[in-house]
Amino acid sequence: MNLDSLAALKPYLSFFHPVTMWILLVVALYAMYLGVQVRRARLADGDLKKELVKGRFAIRHHQIGSILLALMVIGAIGGITVTYLNNGKIAIGPHLFAGLGMVGLVSTSAALVPFMQKHDWVRSIHVSLNLILLGLFGWQAVTGVQIVQKIVSQMMTNGVG
């Protein structure tokens, strides 16, 4: 495939990854909210437990977590691909390494789910990995904005867009 045929899409491709990742950051925060609600339901008693169970938080948490896993992996691949298409090389740096670490964390966290029913310590690891993931995600959002600012500045300088 000739990469020149994608030239018209280049200005738009540069923003697909950051927009997707910002949406996923919100989705990750929602997944955390659902996880907290699952914990509340698991630890609650009586009428409060009955009320919380009606919210189907565990099912929603699993569904959102699955979507998050898939879209984070696809988003990371997309970000690396767009960087290569635009620059002819992969930008090696902290943003890339943290993003790859996030893919590893979200994958490991999801892989722990089947073991959480029988081992409370696995649940603690799942939660810890996800808190680290959210911290990295926040940092990635800040560094990603800096990268987008550089891209926009280059586009303005080159008269693209």
C-alpha positions, 0 to 999 in steps of 0.5 A: 500500500502506498502511504502517499494515498493516506496524505489527505487523511493525515491531519485527521489521523493525528487526532484519532488516538488522542480523542479516543484516549480521552474518551477511554479515560472517562470510560476508565473512571466510570469502570472504577465507579462501577467497581466501587459499587460492586465492592459496596454491594459485596460488603453490604447487608440487608436492604442496602445490599438488595438495593445495590444488587438491583443496580447490576454493577458487577455485570456492568463493571465486567462489560465496561472493563471488557470494552476498555480492554479492547479499545485500549489495546486498539487505541495503543496500536492506532497511536503507534501506527499513526505516529509511524504513518506521519513520521516514518518512525516510532517516537521512542519516549516516555509516552510510548513506554507508559502507554505500553505499560498501560496495555500490560496493566489492563491486560493483566488486570482483566486476566485476574478476573476469573481468579477473584471469586476464590481469592480475595488477594487477587481482587486486591491485586486487580484493584491495585493494578487498576489504580496504577493504570488510572495514574498512568492514564492521567499522566498520559493525558497530560503528555498527550496534550503536549504532543497534540500541541506540538502537532498543531503547532507544526500544522500551523507552521506548515500551513496544513489543515 
